[in-house]
Amino acid sequence: MSIKCKVIIDSNILWKNEIKYPDDIFNSYLLDLVLFKNKYPKLNCVKICVPEVIIEERVTQYAETIAIVCEKTNKNIEKLKKLDFKYKKPVRSPNVEKKLRKKAEEFLEENKIEILKIPKIKQEVLVERAFKKIKPFGNEGVGFKDTLIWLSILENVKSSSGVDYILCTKNIKDFEEEVIGKEFKKKTKSKFKVFSDVKDVKGYLDEEYILELELQQTYSEIENEIKEKIGTIMVKINSIALKNEKQKITPYSPITSIELADRNSFSAINLEDSYSFIAGSSQLNKSEVVGYDFNSMNVNDISLTGGNFYKISIDVSTIEKYQRKEDPFVLSAFSSYSQLTETDKMKTFSLNIFYNRDIKNIDIFFV
């Protein structure tokens, strides 16, 4: 499934200020979002992303936390020495950042989280954005890291045509959706949203993708169900259209052959009208249309009107049928369908169908 949306996570969402496990660099929010996404196959079109600059920031923050823990532990060991306890003082490894970075990348790869690389940015570009206070740079000129995140997103957009973007950050002030969204729209016509909480991101994904995809699947099923009722629809077209032309539907019209297998639909033909037509067949002008044969159907729109009731707008393309010249007057109720002449003249009927999906019933109205 192609990617339709990317969710970018800021470091202030992933902050972890206590040590549980040596390789636990990110807090539970990131894994929670991954598990939520994996729970619904319809969210396979969503990609979770972490900017490279965020990984560097978290590695640095975590290394600093480790250093603080080591310092506190050493102070406590000094106190215990007075009571003749012997402990080896922890020493901060010089390769701690490298090890943490490797652990972070392994976690991201295992959970199929994309890393947004830091783009190559000219120094004068950053200086100009800082002086002009272009968001996410703030009034005091702060916002270097946030600007790298933003430029990483804009760079990623170039290779992700048609993909929507969601930024999850607590820094709503500098990542104001309406403001930075204008710069985003210059790069792409895709959607851009900003949320301050993972819960809000999950809610949006649920509404925008899970429910929407379920609705699309329902509409696809309804379209197929309506197509299966083409016989009933053609009965209506032949009966109403021919009456409008001051003719009666013929028992040898295209509907007869289509509807013989559909008893419910066949009852829609007015047999008394058919008999009257046969009796008066000697007055039939052989150049007049005596039926419409189905050619194709196009579903234009499906909308839920309430409960399990739907309104479906369709166009039905038909081929006009004429009586053969060699048999212009005498027709039997059991005449062969092949006795009609098919022309290359097409006629399209626009219909509104009101569909009760609970009982599979349709009401058909000409537009």
Secondary structure, 3 states (H helix, E strand, C coil): CCCCEEEEECHHHHCCCCCCCCCCCCCHHHHHHHHHHHHCHHHHHEEEEEEHHHHHHHHHHHHHHHHHHHHHHHHHHHHHHCCCCCCCCCCCCCCHHHHHHHHHHHHHHHCCCEEECCCCCCHHHHHHHHHCCCCCCCCCCCCHHHHHHHHHHHHHHCCCCCCEEEEECCCCCCCCHHHHHHHHHCCCCCCEEEECCHHHHHHHHHHHHHHHHHHHHHHHHHHHHHHCCHHHHHHHHHHHHHHHCCCCCCCCCHHHHHHCCCHHHHCCCCHHHHHHHHHCHHHCCCCCEEEEEEEEEEEEEEEEEECCEEEEEEEEEEEEEEECCCCCCCCCCCCCHHHEEEEEEEEEEEEEEEEECCCCEEEEEEC
